[in-house]
Amino acid sequence: MEEFCLELLTQISKCRTLMEDEFCLELLTQISECRTLMEDEFCLELLTQISECRTLMEDEFCLELLTQISECRTLMEDEFCLELLTQIS
């Protein structure tokens, strides 16, 4: 689990240089697995990292990521998705 957590946080921190759609989809896939793979503490840390995207990434990428996340209701539990969207917006 720790390896996955570190890898995910590393990818998020590097996403200003990884702006391809494939990366976005991979990131969303990993986020959607957060509930079953991670403890709540990691989920909160993940939400914090993503909520900083406005200052860490270019606006165009941030908007694209937000758009994809907003369409993720079928990939995540509704409660988690709502919490994620709230943190980001």
Biopython code that builds the backbone (N, CA, C, O; Angstrom):
import numpy as np
from Bio.PDB.StructureBuilder import StructureBuilder

atoms = [
    (1, "MET", "N", (0.819, -1.199, 0.000)),
    (1, "MET", "CA", (0.000, 0.000, 0.000)),
    (1, "MET", "C", (0.859, 1.257, 0.000)),
    (1, "MET", "O", (0.587, 2.200, -0.742)),
    (2, "GLU", "N", (1.882, 1.268, 0.823)),
    (2, "GLU", "CA", (2.706, 2.465, 0.916)),
    (2, "GLU", "C", (3.325, 2.805, -0.432)),
    (2, "GLU", "O", (3.407, 3.974, -0.811)),
    (3, "GLU", "N", (3.758, 1.777, -1.152)),
    (3, "GLU", "CA", (4.352, 2.010, -2.464)),
    (3, "GLU", "C", (3.343, 2.666, -3.404)),
    (3, "GLU", "O", (3.677, 3.600, -4.132)),
    (4, "PHE", "N", (2.116, 2.172, -3.381)),
    (4, "PHE", "CA", (1.070, 2.752, -4.222)),
    (4, "PHE", "C", (0.811, 4.200, -3.834)),
    (4, "PHE", "O", (0.680, 5.069, -4.695)),
    (5, "CYS", "N", (0.738, 4.452, -2.529)),
    (5, "CYS", "CA", (0.478, 5.815, -2.055)),
    (5, "CYS", "C", (1.562, 6.763, -2.535)),
    (5, "CYS", "O", (1.270, 7.838, -3.059)),
    (6, "LEU", "N", (2.806, 6.366, -2.355)),
    (6, "LEU", "CA", (3.922, 7.217, -2.754)),
    (6, "LEU", "C", (3.923, 7.450, -4.260)),
    (6, "LEU", "O", (4.175, 8.562, -4.725)),
    (7, "GLU", "N", (3.641, 6.397, -5.013)),
    (7, "GLU", "CA", (3.610, 6.522, -6.466)),
    (7, "GLU", "C", (2.518, 7.489, -6.909)),
    (7, "GLU", "O", (2.727, 8.314, -7.798)),
    (8, "LEU", "N", (1.357, 7.376, -6.282)),
    (8, "LEU", "CA", (0.247, 8.244, -6.655)),
    (8, "LEU", "C", (0.556, 9.696, -6.323)),
    (8, "LEU", "O", (0.318, 10.587, -7.137)),
    (9, "LEU", "N", (1.085, 9.933, -5.129)),
    (9, "LEU", "CA", (1.431, 11.305, -4.757)),
    (9, "LEU", "C", (2.526, 11.854, -5.660)),
    (9, "LEU", "O", (2.519, 13.037, -6.001)),
    (10, "THR", "N", (3.465, 10.998, -6.046)),
    (10, "THR", "CA", (4.529, 11.424, -6.950)),
    (10, "THR", "C", (3.956, 11.823, -8.298)),
    (10, "THR", "O", (4.355, 12.836, -8.872)),
    (11, "GLN", "N", (3.025, 11.034, -8.804)),
    (11, "GLN", "CA", (2.420, 11.356, -10.092)),
    (11, "GLN", "C", (1.656, 12.669, -10.025)),
    (11, "GLN", "O", (1.721, 13.477, -10.952)),
    (12, "ILE", "N", (0.936, 12.884, -8.935)),
    (12, "ILE", "CA", (0.182, 14.131, -8.797)),
    (12, "ILE", "C", (1.130, 15.320, -8.761)),
    (12, "ILE", "O", (0.860, 16.350, -9.380)),
    (13, "SER", "N", (2.235, 15.184, -8.041)),
    (13, "SER", "CA", (3.173, 16.291, -7.930)),
    (13, "SER", "C", (3.865, 16.581, -9.255)),
    (13, "SER", "O", (4.351, 17.690, -9.476)),
    (14, "LYS", "N", (3.910, 15.587, -10.135)),
    (14, "LYS", "CA", (4.582, 15.763, -11.422)),
    (14, "LYS", "C", (3.602, 16.071, -12.545)),
    (14, "LYS", "O", (4.022, 16.207, -13.694)),
    (15, "CYS", "N", (2.310, 16.186, -12.251)),
    (15, "CYS", "CA", (1.356, 16.235, -13.354)),
    (15, "CYS", "C", (1.417, 17.532, -14.134)),
    (15, "CYS", "O", (0.823, 17.616, -15.208)),
    (16, "ARG", "N", (2.104, 18.540, -13.644)),
    (16, "ARG", "CA", (2.265, 19.744, -14.450)),
    (16, "ARG", "C", (3.074, 19.435, -15.707)),
    (16, "ARG", "O", (2.976, 20.159, -16.698)),
    (17, "THR", "N", (3.872, 18.367, -15.679)),
    (17, "THR", "CA", (4.640, 17.982, -16.859)),
    (17, "THR", "C", (4.038, 16.771, -17.557)),
    (17, "THR", "O", (4.497, 16.385, -18.632)),
    (18, "LEU", "N", (3.016, 16.168, -16.959)),
    (18, "LEU", "CA", (2.370, 14.996, -17.545)),
    (18, "LEU", "C", (0.927, 15.334, -17.870)),
    (18, "LEU", "O", (0.006, 14.924, -17.164)),
    (19, "MET", "N", (0.738, 16.082, -18.941)),
    (19, "MET", "CA", (-0.577, 16.638, -19.236)),
    (19, "MET", "C", (-1.322, 15.867, -20.312)),
    (19, "MET", "O", (-2.298, 16.366, -20.873)),
    (20, "GLU", "N", (-0.874, 14.665, -20.603)),
    (20, "GLU", "CA", (-1.558, 13.874, -21.621)),
    (20, "GLU", "C", (-2.837, 13.274, -21.046)),
    (20, "GLU", "O", (-2.931, 13.006, -19.848)),
    (21, "ASP", "N", (-3.810, 13.070, -21.915)),
    (21, "ASP", "CA", (-5.089, 12.501, -21.484)),
    (21, "ASP", "C", (-4.904, 11.139, -20.830)),
    (21, "ASP", "O", (-5.610, 10.794, -19.882)),
    (22, "GLU", "N", (-3.952, 10.372, -21.341)),
    (22, "GLU", "CA", (-3.728, 9.037, -20.788)),
    (22, "GLU", "C", (-3.369, 9.121, -19.308)),
    (22, "GLU", "O", (-3.827, 8.310, -18.503)),
    (23, "PHE", "N", (-2.551, 10.106, -18.959)),
    (23, "PHE", "CA", (-2.196, 10.284, -17.552)),
    (23, "PHE", "C", (-3.417, 10.663, -16.735)),
    (23, "PHE", "O", (-3.605, 10.159, -15.628)),
    (24, "CYS", "N", (-4.249, 11.545, -17.271)),
    (24, "CYS", "CA", (-5.461, 11.961, -16.561)),
    (24, "CYS", "C", (-6.337, 10.755, -16.256)),
    (24, "CYS", "O", (-6.842, 10.608, -15.143)),
    (25, "LEU", "N", (-6.512, 9.909, -17.235)),
    (25, "LEU", "CA", (-7.359, 8.736, -17.050)),
    (25, "LEU", "C", (-6.755, 7.779, -16.031)),
    (25, "LEU", "O", (-7.469, 7.199, -15.213)),
    (26, "GLU", "N", (-5.441, 7.618, -16.083)),
    (26, "GLU", "CA", (-4.769, 6.749, -15.124)),
    (26, "GLU", "C", (-4.910, 7.300, -13.715)),
    (26, "GLU", "O", (-5.143, 6.553, -12.765)),
    (27, "LEU", "N", (-4.768, 8.602, -13.588)),
    (27, "LEU", "CA", (-4.916, 9.244, -12.286)),
    (27, "LEU", "C", (-6.324, 9.044, -11.742)),
    (27, "LEU", "O", (-6.504, 8.721, -10.568)),
    (28, "LEU", "N", (-7.320, 9.239, -12.600)),
    (28, "LEU", "CA", (-8.703, 9.044, -12.163)),
    (28, "LEU", "C", (-8.951, 7.599, -11.751)),
    (28, "LEU", "O", (-9.672, 7.339, -10.788)),
    (29, "THR", "N", (-8.359, 6.666, -12.477)),
    (29, "THR", "CA", (-8.516, 5.257, -12.142)),
    (29, "THR", "C", (-7.951, 4.968, -10.764)),
    (29, "THR", "O", (-8.564, 4.266, -9.961)),
    (30, "GLN", "N", (-6.770, 5.521, -10.498)),
    (30, "GLN", "CA", (-6.156, 5.297, -9.193)),
    (30, "GLN", "C", (-6.959, 5.964, -8.086)),
    (30, "GLN", "O", (-7.129, 5.394, -7.009)),
    (31, "ILE", "N", (-7.448, 7.161, -8.345)),
    (31, "ILE", "CA", (-8.256, 7.857, -7.346)),
    (31, "ILE", "C", (-9.521, 7.061, -7.042)),
    (31, "ILE", "O", (-9.944, 6.968, -5.890)),
    (32, "SER", "N", (-10.114, 6.493, -8.073)),
    (32, "SER", "CA", (-11.356, 5.751, -7.877)),
    (32, "SER", "C", (-11.152, 4.519, -7.005)),
    (32, "SER", "O", (-12.107, 3.989, -6.439)),
    (33, "GLU", "N", (-9.899, 4.063, -6.898)),
    (33, "GLU", "CA", (-9.594, 2.896, -6.081)),
    (33, "GLU", "C", (-9.205, 3.280, -4.665)),
    (33, "GLU", "O", (-8.924, 2.408, -3.843)),
    (34, "CYS", "N", (-9.184, 4.570, -4.369)),
    (34, "CYS", "CA", (-8.695, 5.051, -3.083)),
    (34, "CYS", "C", (-9.470, 4.444, -1.929)),
    (34, "CYS", "O", (-8.874, 4.018, -0.939)),
    (35, "ARG", "N", (-10.774, 4.397, -2.040)),
    (35, "ARG", "CA", (-11.618, 3.922, -0.953)),
    (35, "ARG", "C", (-11.280, 2.492, -0.540)),
    (35, "ARG", "O", (-11.310, 2.161, 0.645)),
    (36, "THR", "N", (-10.961, 1.651, -1.514)),
    (36, "THR", "CA", (-10.735, 0.250, -1.196)),
    (36, "THR", "C", (-9.274, -0.066, -0.920)),
    (36, "THR", "O", (-8.975, -1.084, -0.295)),
    (37, "LEU", "N", (-8.366, 0.775, -1.366)),
    (37, "LEU", "CA", (-6.946, 0.473, -1.227)),
    (37, "LEU", "C", (-6.267, 1.221, -0.098)),
    (37, "LEU", "O", (-5.244, 0.774, 0.420)),
    (38, "MET", "N", (-6.824, 2.348, 0.284)),
    (38, "MET", "CA", (-6.124, 3.211, 1.231)),
    (38, "MET", "C", (-6.918, 3.428, 2.507)),
    (38, "MET", "O", (-8.122, 3.176, 2.573)),
    (39, "GLU", "N", (-6.211, 3.897, 3.506)),
    (39, "GLU", "CA", (-6.865, 4.342, 4.720)),
    (39, "GLU", "C", (-7.375, 5.755, 4.507)),
    (39, "GLU", "O", (-6.920, 6.461, 3.607)),
    (40, "ASP", "N", (-8.325, 6.165, 5.342)),
    (40, "ASP", "CA", (-8.914, 7.492, 5.202)),
    (40, "ASP", "C", (-7.866, 8.595, 5.271)),
    (40, "ASP", "O", (-7.992, 9.624, 4.606)),
    (41, "GLU", "N", (-6.827, 8.375, 6.083)),
    (41, "GLU", "CA", (-5.787, 9.390, 6.225)),
    (41, "GLU", "C", (-5.134, 9.693, 4.883)),
    (41, "GLU", "O", (-4.895, 10.852, 4.544)),
    (42, "PHE", "N", (-4.846, 8.636, 4.121)),
    (42, "PHE", "CA", (-4.257, 8.854, 2.804)),
    (42, "PHE", "C", (-5.239, 9.551, 1.878)),
    (42, "PHE", "O", (-4.858, 10.440, 1.116)),
    (43, "CYS", "N", (-6.501, 9.151, 1.941)),
    (43, "CYS", "CA", (-7.520, 9.794, 1.105)),
    (43, "CYS", "C", (-7.553, 11.297, 1.357)),
    (43, "CYS", "O", (-7.657, 12.086, 0.418)),
    (44, "LEU", "N", (-7.466, 11.690, 2.616)),
    (44, "LEU", "CA", (-7.478, 13.115, 2.941)),
    (44, "LEU", "C", (-6.242, 13.806, 2.387)),
    (44, "LEU", "O", (-6.323, 14.928, 1.886)),
    (45, "GLU", "N", (-5.094, 13.134, 2.477)),
    (45, "GLU", "CA", (-3.868, 13.708, 1.933)),
    (45, "GLU", "C", (-3.981, 13.856, 0.420)),
    (45, "GLU", "O", (-3.546, 14.855, -0.153)),
    (46, "LEU", "N", (-4.568, 12.852, -0.214)),
    (46, "LEU", "CA", (-4.772, 12.897, -1.659)),
    (46, "LEU", "C", (-5.675, 14.057, -2.042)),
    (46, "LEU", "O", (-5.389, 14.786, -2.992)),
    (47, "LEU", "N", (-6.758, 14.227, -1.311)),
    (47, "LEU", "CA", (-7.670, 15.337, -1.589)),
    (47, "LEU", "C", (-6.951, 16.673, -1.440)),
    (47, "LEU", "O", (-7.176, 17.598, -2.221)),
    (48, "THR", "N", (-6.094, 16.767, -0.441)),
    (48, "THR", "CA", (-5.340, 18.002, -0.234)),
    (48, "THR", "C", (-4.425, 18.280, -1.413)),
    (48, "THR", "O", (-4.351, 19.409, -1.898)),
    (49, "GLN", "N", (-3.729, 17.251, -1.872)),
    (49, "GLN", "CA", (-2.827, 17.412, -3.015)),
    (49, "GLN", "C", (-3.587, 17.898, -4.250)),
    (49, "GLN", "O", (-3.147, 18.818, -4.938)),
    (50, "ILE", "N", (-4.722, 17.273, -4.519)),
    (50, "ILE", "CA", (-5.491, 17.628, -5.709)),
    (50, "ILE", "C", (-6.086, 19.023, -5.587)),
    (50, "ILE", "O", (-6.179, 19.752, -6.574)),
    (51, "SER", "N", (-6.487, 19.390, -4.382)),
    (51, "SER", "CA", (-7.109, 20.700, -4.201)),
    (51, "SER", "C", (-6.142, 21.838, -4.476)),
    (51, "SER", "O", (-6.561, 22.981, -4.662)),
    (52, "GLU", "N", (-4.845, 21.533, -4.504)),
    (52, "GLU", "CA", (-3.841, 22.556, -4.773)),
    (52, "GLU", "C", (-3.551, 22.695, -6.262)),
    (52, "GLU", "O", (-2.637, 23.429, -6.637)),
    (53, "CYS", "N", (-4.299, 22.015, -7.113)),
    (53, "CYS", "CA", (-3.949, 21.972, -8.535)),
    (53, "CYS", "C", (-3.997, 23.336, -9.196)),
    (53, "CYS", "O", (-3.285, 23.567, -10.174)),
    (54, "ARG", "N", (-4.818, 24.247, -8.691)),
    (54, "ARG", "CA", (-4.901, 25.562, -9.317)),
    (54, "ARG", "C", (-3.567, 26.290, -9.272)),
    (54, "ARG", "O", (-3.257, 27.085, -10.160)),
    (55, "THR", "N", (-2.783, 26.021, -8.247)),
    (55, "THR", "CA", (-1.499, 26.702, -8.125)),
    (55, "THR", "C", (-0.340, 25.853, -8.626)),
    (55, "THR", "O", (0.741, 26.380, -8.886)),
    (56, "LEU", "N", (-0.551, 24.544, -8.766)),
    (56, "LEU", "CA", (0.540, 23.661, -9.161)),
    (56, "LEU", "C", (0.560, 23.351, -10.652)),
    (56, "LEU", "O", (1.598, 22.956, -11.184)),
    (57, "MET", "N", (-0.564, 23.521, -11.332)),
    (57, "MET", "CA", (-0.644, 23.175, -12.743)),
    (57, "MET", "C", (-1.105, 24.371, -13.555)),
    (57, "MET", "O", (-1.600, 25.365, -13.022)),
    (58, "GLU", "N", (-0.928, 24.244, -14.845)),
    (58, "GLU", "CA", (-1.477, 25.258, -15.740)),
    (58, "GLU", "C", (-2.995, 25.143, -15.737)),
    (58, "GLU", "O", (-3.556, 24.059, -15.578)),
    (59, "ASP", "N", (-3.645, 26.290, -15.917)),
    (59, "ASP", "CA", (-5.110, 26.307, -15.827)),
    (59, "ASP", "C", (-5.769, 25.341, -16.799)),
    (59, "ASP", "O", (-6.760, 24.697, -16.454)),
    (60, "GLU", "N", (-5.236, 25.232, -18.002)),
    (60, "GLU", "CA", (-5.858, 24.365, -19.001)),
    (60, "GLU", "C", (-5.898, 22.917, -18.527)),
    (60, "GLU", "O", (-6.919, 22.240, -18.652)),
    (61, "PHE", "N", (-4.791, 22.454, -17.988)),
    (61, "PHE", "CA", (-4.762, 21.086, -17.486)),
    (61, "PHE", "C", (-5.684, 20.927, -16.289)),
    (61, "PHE", "O", (-6.399, 19.932, -16.175)),
    (62, "CYS", "N", (-5.663, 21.909, -15.399)),
    (62, "CYS", "CA", (-6.503, 21.849, -14.208)),
    (62, "CYS", "C", (-7.976, 21.733, -14.596)),
    (62, "CYS", "O", (-8.710, 20.925, -14.027)),
    (63, "LEU", "N", (-8.399, 22.528, -15.547)),
    (63, "LEU", "CA", (-9.790, 22.485, -15.984)),
    (63, "LEU", "C", (-10.126, 21.131, -16.593)),
    (63, "LEU", "O", (-11.211, 20.594, -16.368)),
    (64, "GLU", "N", (-9.196, 20.583, -17.364)),
    (64, "GLU", "CA", (-9.421, 19.271, -17.965)),
    (64, "GLU", "C", (-9.552, 18.201, -16.885)),
    (64, "GLU", "O", (-10.426, 17.337, -16.951)),
    (65, "LEU", "N", (-8.675, 18.272, -15.899)),
    (65, "LEU", "CA", (-8.727, 17.302, -14.815)),
    (65, "LEU", "C", (-10.025, 17.426, -14.032)),
    (65, "LEU", "O", (-10.661, 16.424, -13.705)),
    (66, "LEU", "N", (-10.414, 18.658, -13.734)),
    (66, "LEU", "CA", (-11.663, 18.881, -13.006)),
    (66, "LEU", "C", (-12.851, 18.361, -13.795)),
    (66, "LEU", "O", (-13.779, 17.790, -13.222)),
    (67, "THR", "N", (-12.827, 18.555, -15.105)),
    (67, "THR", "CA", (-13.913, 18.076, -15.955)),
    (67, "THR", "C", (-14.016, 16.558, -15.890)),
    (67, "THR", "O", (-15.107, 16.006, -15.746)),
    (68, "GLN", "N", (-12.882, 15.893, -15.995)),
    (68, "GLN", "CA", (-12.899, 14.430, -15.947)),
    (68, "GLN", "C", (-13.347, 13.934, -14.577)),
    (68, "GLN", "O", (-14.113, 12.976, -14.478)),
    (69, "ILE", "N", (-12.864, 14.592, -13.519)),
    (69, "ILE", "CA", (-13.251, 14.170, -12.179)),
    (69, "ILE", "C", (-14.751, 14.366, -11.958)),
    (69, "ILE", "O", (-15.399, 13.560, -11.291)),
    (70, "SER", "N", (-15.287, 15.434, -12.520)),
    (70, "SER", "CA", (-16.715, 15.701, -12.339)),
    (70, "SER", "C", (-17.584, 14.650, -13.020)),
    (70, "SER", "O", (-18.769, 14.521, -12.714)),
    (71, "GLU", "N", (-16.989, 13.900, -13.945)),
    (71, "GLU", "CA", (-17.724, 12.849, -14.645)),
    (71, "GLU", "C", (-17.465, 11.474, -14.041)),
    (71, "GLU", "O", (-17.809, 10.458, -14.646)),
    (72, "CYS", "N", (-16.870, 11.431, -12.868)),
    (72, "CYS", "CA", (-16.385, 10.166, -12.318)),
    (72, "CYS", "C", (-17.391, 9.484, -11.416)),
    (72, "CYS", "O", (-17.048, 8.493, -10.770)),
    (73, "ARG", "N", (-18.601, 9.964, -11.345)),
    (73, "ARG", "CA", (-19.563, 9.417, -10.389)),
    (73, "ARG", "C", (-19.766, 7.915, -10.553)),
    (73, "ARG", "O", (-20.106, 7.227, -9.590)),
    (74, "THR", "N", (-19.564, 7.407, -11.751)),
    (74, "THR", "CA", (-19.738, 5.969, -11.946)),
    (74, "THR", "C", (-18.493, 5.188, -11.551)),
    (74, "THR", "O", (-18.541, 3.964, -11.431)),
    (75, "LEU", "N", (-17.380, 5.883, -11.349)),
    (75, "LEU", "CA", (-16.137, 5.206, -11.003)),
    (75, "LEU", "C", (-15.885, 5.153, -9.506)),
    (75, "LEU", "O", (-15.152, 4.289, -9.025)),
    (76, "MET", "N", (-16.497, 6.081, -8.763)),
    (76, "MET", "CA", (-16.258, 6.158, -7.333)),
    (76, "MET", "C", (-17.574, 6.088, -6.584)),
    (76, "MET", "O", (-18.653, 6.221, -7.161)),
    (77, "GLU", "N", (-17.457, 5.876, -5.295)),
    (77, "GLU", "CA", (-18.635, 5.983, -4.456)),
    (77, "GLU", "C", (-19.066, 7.443, -4.434)),
    (77, "GLU", "O", (-18.226, 8.341, -4.381)),
    (78, "ASP", "N", (-20.369, 7.681, -4.474)),
    (78, "ASP", "CA", (-20.873, 9.049, -4.559)),
    (78, "ASP", "C", (-20.338, 9.936, -3.447)),
    (78, "ASP", "O", (-19.981, 11.089, -3.687)),
    (79, "GLU", "N", (-20.281, 9.407, -2.243)),
    (79, "GLU", "CA", (-19.835, 10.208, -1.110)),
    (79, "GLU", "C", (-18.407, 10.689, -1.313)),
    (79, "GLU", "O", (-18.093, 11.854, -1.068)),
    (80, "PHE", "N", (-17.543, 9.783, -1.764)),
    (80, "PHE", "CA", (-16.150, 10.155, -2.000)),
    (80, "PHE", "C", (-16.038, 11.159, -3.133)),
    (80, "PHE", "O", (-15.276, 12.123, -3.050)),
    (81, "CYS", "N", (-16.805, 10.925, -4.195)),
    (81, "CYS", "CA", (-16.762, 11.828, -5.341)),
    (81, "CYS", "C", (-17.186, 13.235, -4.934)),
    (81, "CYS", "O", (-16.549, 14.214, -5.321)),
    (82, "LEU", "N", (-18.238, 13.333, -4.171)),
    (82, "LEU", "CA", (-18.705, 14.645, -3.720)),
    (82, "LEU", "C", (-17.658, 15.329, -2.854)),
    (82, "LEU", "O", (-17.426, 16.530, -2.983)),
    (83, "GLU", "N", (-17.032, 14.567, -1.976)),
    (83, "GLU", "CA", (-15.994, 15.132, -1.121)),
    (83, "GLU", "C", (-14.822, 15.627, -1.959)),
    (83, "GLU", "O", (-14.263, 16.693, -1.702)),
    (84, "LEU", "N", (-14.460, 14.838, -2.961)),
    (84, "LEU", "CA", (-13.368, 15.206, -3.859)),
    (84, "LEU", "C", (-13.678, 16.500, -4.593)),
    (84, "LEU", "O", (-12.855, 17.415, -4.629)),
    (85, "LEU", "N", (-14.870, 16.574, -5.178)),
    (85, "LEU", "CA", (-15.256, 17.776, -5.912)),
    (85, "LEU", "C", (-15.306, 18.989, -4.997)),
    (85, "LEU", "O", (-14.935, 20.090, -5.404)),
    (86, "THR", "N", (-15.758, 18.799, -3.775)),
    (86, "THR", "CA", (-15.820, 19.908, -2.823)),
    (86, "THR", "C", (-14.433, 20.423, -2.495)),
    (86, "THR", "O", (-14.214, 21.633, -2.435)),
    (87, "GLN", "N", (-13.502, 19.518, -2.283)),
    (87, "GLN", "CA", (-12.137, 19.913, -1.949)),
    (87, "GLN", "C", (-11.490, 20.691, -3.091)),
    (87, "GLN", "O", (-10.768, 21.662, -2.864)),
    (88, "ILE", "N", (-11.757, 20.254, -4.318)),
    (88, "ILE", "CA", (-11.107, 20.875, -5.473)),
    (88, "ILE", "C", (-11.698, 22.239, -5.787)),
    (88, "ILE", "O", (-10.970, 23.170, -6.130)),
    (89, "SER", "N", (-13.008, 22.362, -5.673)),
    (89, "SER", "CA", (-13.666, 23.609, -6.063)),
    (89, "SER", "C", (-13.722, 24.610, -4.928)),
    (89, "SER", "O", (-14.246, 25.710, -5.101)),
]
sb = StructureBuilder()
sb.init_structure("model")
sb.init_model(0)
sb.init_chain("A")
sb.init_seg("    ")
for serial, (resi, resn, name, xyz) in enumerate(atoms, 1):
    if name == "N":
        sb.init_residue(resn, " ", resi, " ")
    sb.init_atom(name, np.array(xyz, "f"), 0.0, 1.0, " ", f" {name:<3s}", serial, name[0])
structure = sb.get_structure()
